[in-house]
Amino acid sequence: MSTAILTGPPAPGSSLDGDLRSLGFDVKAASGAEDAGALLSAVPAGERVALVDPRFVGHVHALRLALTDPRFPAAAAPGAITAQSGARPALARALSAAGDAGTDDLTGALADALDADGVSVHRPQLGTLVATVPTDAEARHAARAAVDAVDDEAVRLRSAVKAHDGFFTTFFISPYSRYIARWCARRGLTPNQVTTASLLTALIAAGCAATGERGGYVAAGVLLLVSFVLDCTDGQLARYALKYSTMGAWLDATFDRAKEYAFYAGLALGAARGGDDVWALALGAMILMTCRHVVDFSFNEANHDATANTSPTAALSDRLDGLGWTVWARRMIILPIGERWAMIAVLTAFTSPRIVFWALIIGCAFGACYTTAGRVLRSVTRKARRTDRAAQALADLADSGPLADVVRGQLSRTGIVRLQPLVLALIASGALLAAVLGRPFGSHQVIVAAVFYAVFSAAAVARPLKGALDWLVPPVFRAAEYTTVLVLAARSDEPQALPAAFGLVAAVAYHHYDTVYRIRGGTGAPPAWLVRVTGGHEGRTLLVTVLAALLADRGDDFTLALTALAVAVALVVLVESIRFWVSSGAPAVHDEGETA
């Protein structure tokens, strides 16, 4: 249980004691700073502690935002400060120093001292919520009137919704999903339970689509929308109740892709029941979506902490955002998750899987071209200086394996590495895809192209990726690897090769998404042994081309090999991912922007 220490005798008529208890705090009153220090030292080391000025007047939700958010080691608002276990020693030092100095604003002085001690203190934006420490009766009366004038429950409901959601989510989901979130909170449901319900609903939707019947398609479309409502609700519940967790971060970060790709598989199975083979389109849609996300992630990581990070293109974008209607238009044309799921649901109910996938591919291709072109323009017109951290993040996203490590060491003294990394990546990928598309299935020349790909892709990451367009290197590698698997499976003429390829790409894509969210959480890439075991992008690509050449004339053996590889990759990356995200060292990643 958390402990709240009032730094003096409670004010007459104050509801502060009850408010703190309603937030789950055991409340203790101190006679002064020295007594507060003694009470602080008596609280078990692993528990959260809050120090609150007994004169505090404000909304309960202001205290909730300042004192109960688990994502931050320390947080403060006027009249209140809290520290979790990691920041407790710094708080004890600050309290001792403040007690010796004497101050009328003890909590404010403690917050400043923690900042000076290297502990980042989160100060939530309260907006219209009141949080103040009145110094006389008149100020206290005015503060209480201000509290009565603002409905903190209405503010709490509004703040449960993301500030920058897509058009469909903002106008067709959030107006009522926030009330579902409140209903869940009042019944003790957790965001993780709602997230799991969203996944199960999407999987049932995929099962309905797999029936291949019109009734199943209609049910699938309806259930997919229900799943999306629940997907919005889990985040709103987390913000409404401030119930964030590392497990929730992992579930939220990965389940969206799992739901969408499972639905693709369901549509492909349903189409096959009706005699239409659309597995190539399903895999193509998944590849396009994943590569598009890698572009987003790579660009953001490359510019996460870049200095002099301005450009005329960015300035124009900011001006367009100020025109009102252009904001919604620009959000909609990239087909973000809300618009995309709505389109999938409607087309599933009233058309065919083939039409669904073609609409997805065309819409997502347009959105990818739009966003990528804008980011390229920003990159070539800005004079940003990228940091070592950004270069390391891009190298981790590249997912180069042990083969690249060996080749990189041999190339360090050659002139190849002097070429720009993006140029090397494009040469490697272009040569590989030209061979895969231009040579017969099973040709040994494709293996030669894969070796060439491994050499030049290794050269592309031999130097720090700090160039203006080096953020394009990881998505180029993703496109090369995934497309190679797609083309080889499609040209094998084995009936189940494409479903097996779908599973393999899904397993590898999970590994790449997992890498992204680890980097976002500040813990770095997955362990080196995992990259070695999974082979890196160049190792897996070479292995698939070798399997295609060796098993070209052996019936379904290529399909079996792809299936075995998919299962092996999935088991390794899932076990390691689960181990990491449920561990105490996992970061609390909560993305407040809507993933496209």
Buried (B, 14 or more C-beta within 10 A) or exposed (E): EBBBBBBBEBBEEBBBBEBBEEBEBEBBBBEEBEBBBEBBEEBEEEEBBBBBBBBBBBBBBBBBBBBBBEBBBBBBBBBBBBBBEEBBEBBBBBBBBBBEEEEEBBBBBBBBBBBEBEBEBBBBEBEEBBBBBBEEEEBBEBBBEBBEEBEBEEBBBEBBBBEEBBBBBBEBBBEEBBBBBBEBBEEEBBBBEBBBBBBBBBBBBBBBBBBBBEEBBBBBBBBBBBBBBBBBBBBBBBBBBBBBBBBBBBBBBBBBBBBBBBBBBBBBBBBBEEEBBBBBBBBBBBBBBBBBBBBBBBBBBBBBEBEEBEBEBBEEBEEBEEEEEEBEEBBBBBBBBBBBBBBBBBBBBEEBBBEBBBBBBEBBBEBBEBBBEBBBBBBEBBEBEBBEBBBBBBBBBBBBBBBBBEBBEEBEEEEBBEBBBBBBBBBBBBBBBEBBEEBEBBBBBBBBBBBBBBBBBBBBBBBBBBBBBBBBBBBBBBBBBBBBBBBBBBBBEBEBBBBBBBBBBBBBBBBBBBBBBBBBBEBEBBEEEBBBBBBBBBBBBBBBBBBBBBBBEEEBBBBBBBBEBBBBBBEBBBEBBEEBBEEEEBBBBBEEEBBB
